[in-house]
Amino acid sequence: MLERALRLSGLVTRIFREAGWDLVVVGGSAVEFYTEGSYMSGDIDLCRRTLQPIPLRLAQDLMGGLGATGGPRSWKVAGLFVDMLGFLENEATTPCRTIGTPCGPITVIPAELAVVERTLLAFYPRPDAEARSVAKKILAVCLSGDTPVDWDEIRRLSGLPSFNVAKELDELKNEVARELGGKP
């Protein structure tokens, strides 16, 4: 499933890039790719980097060329959903990451942002065990060094008013570190 999602992300990203639109993988899809499939999103979430919206007819034509059904912002292709979520909101100062796929490179939100977003979802608007599990998975790959991150940037993001989850992030990070057998 991971390989199929990576291929499709690469293909969709490539056809939109060739049409003049840069896309970034966000949300659960980003977590899926950072955790190398330890968490499976089930869809591919994409945002555009420019303020200007992608013309709906163009998006329909491009996705239709892949045999997609649905639209104008959510399509089904090869058994997976591809969702265009709008303009990329990225408070991180660390760069987006590039991941190679068999169909071309994809851009993924910074892992630092993914960690903080997933921590927010784990606790607000109410504690959520499933979202907590996802947050722990991305924290585990970051703490293990499989996905290098800037911990100062994670602390900065978690303290921003738009997230305000510094305490909760520390709690989860310590819990995951203990589970991995390391120091909190």
C-alpha positions as a Markdown table, in Angstrom:
| # | Residue | x | y | z |
|---|---|---|---|---|
| 1 | Met | 0.0 | 0.0 | 0.0 |
| 2 | Leu | 2.8 | 2.4 | 0.8 |
| 3 | Glu | 4.5 | 1.8 | -2.5 |
| 4 | Arg | 1.3 | 2.5 | -4.3 |
| 5 | Ala | 0.7 | 5.7 | -2.4 |
| 6 | Leu | 4.2 | 6.9 | -3.1 |
| 7 | Arg | 3.9 | 6.1 | -6.8 |
| 8 | Leu | 0.6 | 7.9 | -7.1 |
| 9 | Ser | 1.8 | 10.9 | -5.1 |
| 10 | Gly | 4.8 | 11.1 | -7.5 |
| 11 | Leu | 2.6 | 10.8 | -10.6 |
| 12 | Val | 0.0 | 13.4 | -9.4 |
| 13 | Thr | 2.8 | 15.8 | -8.3 |
| 14 | Arg | 4.6 | 15.4 | -11.6 |
| 15 | Ile | 1.5 | 16.1 | -13.9 |
| 16 | Phe | 0.6 | 19.1 | -11.8 |
| 17 | Arg | 4.2 | 20.4 | -11.8 |
| 18 | Glu | 4.3 | 20.0 | -15.6 |
| 19 | Ala | 1.1 | 22.1 | -15.7 |
| 20 | Gly | 2.8 | 24.8 | -13.6 |
| 21 | Trp | 1.5 | 23.9 | -10.1 |
| 22 | Asp | 3.7 | 22.8 | -7.2 |
| 23 | Leu | 2.0 | 20.5 | -4.7 |
| 24 | Val | 3.1 | 19.4 | -1.2 |
| 25 | Val | 2.0 | 16.2 | 0.6 |
| 26 | Val | 0.4 | 17.1 | 4.0 |
| 27 | Gly | -1.6 | 15.5 | 6.8 |
| 28 | Gly | -1.8 | 11.8 | 7.3 |
| 29 | Ser | -0.1 | 11.2 | 4.0 |
| 30 | Ala | 3.0 | 13.0 | 5.2 |
| 31 | Val | 3.0 | 10.9 | 8.4 |
| 32 | Glu | 2.6 | 7.7 | 6.3 |
| 33 | Phe | 5.6 | 8.6 | 4.2 |
| 34 | Tyr | 7.8 | 9.7 | 7.2 |
| 35 | Thr | 6.9 | 6.5 | 9.1 |
| 36 | Glu | 7.5 | 4.4 | 5.9 |
| 37 | Gly | 4.0 | 2.9 | 6.2 |
| 38 | Ser | 3.9 | 2.3 | 10.0 |
| 39 | Tyr | 0.8 | 4.6 | 9.8 |
| 40 | Met | -1.4 | 4.1 | 6.7 |
| 41 | Ser | -3.5 | 7.2 | 5.8 |
| 42 | Gly | -5.6 | 5.6 | 3.1 |
| 43 | Asp | -5.6 | 8.7 | 1.0 |
| 44 | Ile | -3.2 | 11.3 | -0.4 |
| 45 | Asp | -3.6 | 14.8 | 0.9 |
| 46 | Leu | -2.1 | 17.6 | -1.2 |
| 47 | Cys | -1.8 | 21.4 | -0.9 |
| 48 | Arg | -0.6 | 23.9 | -3.5 |
| 49 | Arg | 2.2 | 26.3 | -2.7 |
| 50 | Thr | 0.7 | 29.3 | -4.5 |
| 51 | Leu | -2.1 | 31.5 | -3.4 |
| 52 | Gln | -3.7 | 31.3 | -6.8 |
| 53 | Pro | -6.2 | 28.4 | -6.9 |
| 54 | Ile | -5.8 | 25.7 | -9.5 |
| 55 | Pro | -8.6 | 26.1 | -12.0 |
| 56 | Leu | -11.1 | 23.3 | -11.4 |
| 57 | Arg | -11.4 | 22.4 | -15.1 |
| 58 | Leu | -7.6 | 22.0 | -15.3 |
| 59 | Ala | -7.6 | 19.8 | -12.2 |
| 60 | Gln | -10.4 | 17.7 | -13.6 |
| 61 | Asp | -8.5 | 17.3 | -16.9 |
| 62 | Leu | -5.2 | 16.4 | -15.3 |
| 63 | Met | -6.8 | 13.9 | -12.9 |
| 64 | Gly | -9.0 | 12.5 | -15.7 |
| 65 | Gly | -5.9 | 11.8 | -17.6 |
| 66 | Leu | -4.9 | 9.4 | -14.8 |
| 67 | Gly | -8.3 | 7.7 | -15.0 |
| 68 | Ala | -9.5 | 9.3 | -11.9 |
| 69 | Thr | -13.2 | 9.5 | -10.9 |
| 70 | Gly | -14.8 | 12.2 | -8.8 |
| 71 | Gly | -13.6 | 15.7 | -8.2 |
| 72 | Pro | -13.4 | 18.6 | -8.3 |
| 73 | Arg | -11.2 | 18.4 | -5.2 |
| 74 | Ser | -11.3 | 14.7 | -4.3 |
| 75 | Trp | -10.7 | 11.9 | -6.7 |
| 76 | Lys | -10.4 | 8.2 | -6.6 |
| 77 | Val | -7.4 | 6.8 | -8.6 |
| 78 | Ala | -6.2 | 3.2 | -8.5 |
| 79 | Gly | -8.2 | 2.5 | -5.3 |
| 80 | Leu | -6.8 | 5.5 | -3.4 |
| 81 | Phe | -8.4 | 8.9 | -2.8 |
| 82 | Val | -6.4 | 12.0 | -3.8 |
| 83 | Asp | -7.6 | 15.2 | -2.0 |
| 84 | Met | -6.6 | 18.8 | -3.0 |
| 85 | Leu | -6.9 | 20.7 | 0.3 |
| 86 | Gly | -6.0 | 24.2 | -0.9 |
| 87 | Phe | -3.2 | 26.6 | -0.1 |
| 88 | Leu | -0.3 | 25.2 | 2.1 |
| 89 | Glu | -0.3 | 26.6 | 5.6 |
| 90 | Asn | 3.2 | 26.1 | 7.0 |
| 91 | Glu | 4.4 | 27.8 | 10.1 |
| 92 | Ala | 7.7 | 25.9 | 10.2 |
| 93 | Thr | 11.0 | 27.5 | 9.4 |
| 94 | Thr | 12.5 | 24.2 | 8.4 |
| 95 | Pro | 12.3 | 23.3 | 4.8 |
| 96 | Cys | 9.8 | 20.9 | 3.2 |
| 97 | Arg | 11.4 | 17.5 | 2.5 |
| 98 | Thr | 11.8 | 15.9 | -0.9 |
| 99 | Ile | 11.2 | 12.1 | -1.2 |
| 100 | Gly | 12.1 | 10.2 | -4.4 |
| 101 | Thr | 9.4 | 8.0 | -5.8 |
| 102 | Pro | 9.4 | 5.7 | -8.9 |
| 103 | Cys | 7.2 | 8.4 | -10.6 |
| 104 | Gly | 9.2 | 11.4 | -9.6 |
| 105 | Pro | 10.1 | 13.4 | -6.5 |
| 106 | Ile | 7.4 | 14.6 | -4.1 |
| 107 | Thr | 7.6 | 17.4 | -1.6 |
| 108 | Val | 6.4 | 16.7 | 2.0 |
| 109 | Ile | 5.7 | 19.2 | 4.8 |
| 110 | Pro | 8.5 | 19.5 | 7.3 |
| 111 | Ala | 8.5 | 16.6 | 9.7 |
| 112 | Glu | 8.6 | 19.2 | 12.5 |
| 113 | Leu | 5.2 | 20.5 | 11.5 |
| 114 | Ala | 3.8 | 17.0 | 11.1 |
| 115 | Val | 4.8 | 16.2 | 14.7 |
| 116 | Val | 3.2 | 19.3 | 16.1 |
| 117 | Glu | 0.0 | 19.0 | 14.1 |
| 118 | Arg | -0.4 | 15.3 | 15.1 |
| 119 | Thr | 0.2 | 16.2 | 18.7 |
| 120 | Leu | -2.5 | 18.8 | 18.5 |
| 121 | Leu | -4.9 | 16.3 | 17.0 |
| 122 | Ala | -4.1 | 13.8 | 19.8 |
| 123 | Phe | -5.3 | 16.2 | 22.5 |
| 124 | Tyr | -7.8 | 18.7 | 21.0 |
| 125 | Pro | -10.7 | 19.2 | 20.8 |
| 126 | Arg | -10.6 | 16.2 | 23.2 |
| 127 | Pro | -8.1 | 13.4 | 23.8 |
| 128 | Asp | -8.2 | 10.9 | 21.0 |
| 129 | Ala | -6.5 | 7.5 | 21.4 |
| 130 | Glu | -6.2 | 6.9 | 17.6 |
| 131 | Ala | -4.7 | 10.3 | 17.0 |
| 132 | Arg | -2.3 | 9.8 | 19.9 |
| 133 | Ser | -1.1 | 6.5 | 18.4 |
| 134 | Val | -0.4 | 8.4 | 15.1 |
| 135 | Ala | 1.5 | 11.1 | 16.9 |
| 136 | Lys | 3.5 | 8.5 | 18.8 |
| 137 | Lys | 4.5 | 6.8 | 15.5 |
| 138 | Ile | 5.9 | 10.0 | 13.9 |
| 139 | Leu | 7.6 | 10.9 | 17.2 |
| 140 | Ala | 9.2 | 7.4 | 17.3 |
| 141 | Val | 10.8 | 7.8 | 13.8 |
| 142 | Cys | 12.0 | 11.2 | 14.8 |
| 143 | Leu | 13.5 | 10.1 | 18.1 |
| 144 | Ser | 15.1 | 7.0 | 16.5 |
| 145 | Gly | 16.9 | 9.2 | 14.0 |
| 146 | Asp | 15.2 | 7.6 | 11.0 |
| 147 | Thr | 13.7 | 11.1 | 10.3 |
| 148 | Pro | 16.1 | 13.8 | 11.4 |
| 149 | Val | 14.4 | 16.8 | 12.9 |
| 150 | Asp | 15.2 | 20.1 | 14.5 |
| 151 | Trp | 13.9 | 19.7 | 18.0 |
| 152 | Asp | 14.3 | 23.4 | 18.7 |
| 153 | Glu | 11.9 | 24.1 | 15.8 |
| 154 | Ile | 9.5 | 21.5 | 17.2 |
| 155 | Arg | 9.5 | 23.2 | 20.6 |
| 156 | Arg | 9.0 | 26.6 | 18.9 |
| 157 | Leu | 6.1 | 25.4 | 16.8 |
| 158 | Ser | 4.4 | 23.6 | 19.8 |
| 159 | Gly | 4.5 | 26.9 | 21.7 |
| 160 | Leu | 2.9 | 29.0 | 19.0 |
| 161 | Pro | -0.6 | 30.2 | 19.9 |
| 162 | Ser | -2.0 | 28.3 | 16.8 |
| 163 | Phe | -0.9 | 25.0 | 18.4 |
| 164 | Asn | -0.2 | 25.6 | 22.1 |
| 165 | Val | 0.7 | 22.0 | 22.8 |
| 166 | Ala | 4.2 | 22.3 | 24.3 |
| 167 | Lys | 3.3 | 20.4 | 27.5 |
| 168 | Glu | 1.4 | 17.7 | 25.6 |
| 169 | Leu | 4.3 | 17.3 | 23.2 |
| 170 | Asp | 6.8 | 16.9 | 26.0 |
| 171 | Glu | 4.5 | 14.3 | 27.6 |
| 172 | Leu | 4.2 | 12.3 | 24.4 |
| 173 | Lys | 7.9 | 12.6 | 23.5 |
| 174 | Asn | 8.9 | 11.3 | 27.0 |
| 175 | Glu | 6.4 | 8.4 | 26.7 |
| 176 | Val | 7.8 | 7.4 | 23.3 |
| 177 | Ala | 11.4 | 7.7 | 24.4 |
| 178 | Arg | 10.7 | 5.4 | 27.4 |
| 179 | Glu | 9.0 | 2.9 | 25.0 |
| 180 | Leu | 12.0 | 3.0 | 22.8 |
| 181 | Gly | 14.3 | 2.3 | 25.8 |
| 182 | Gly | 15.9 | 5.7 | 25.8 |
| 183 | Lys | 16.0 | 8.6 | 28.1 |
| 184 | Pro | 13.0 | 10.9 | 28.2 |
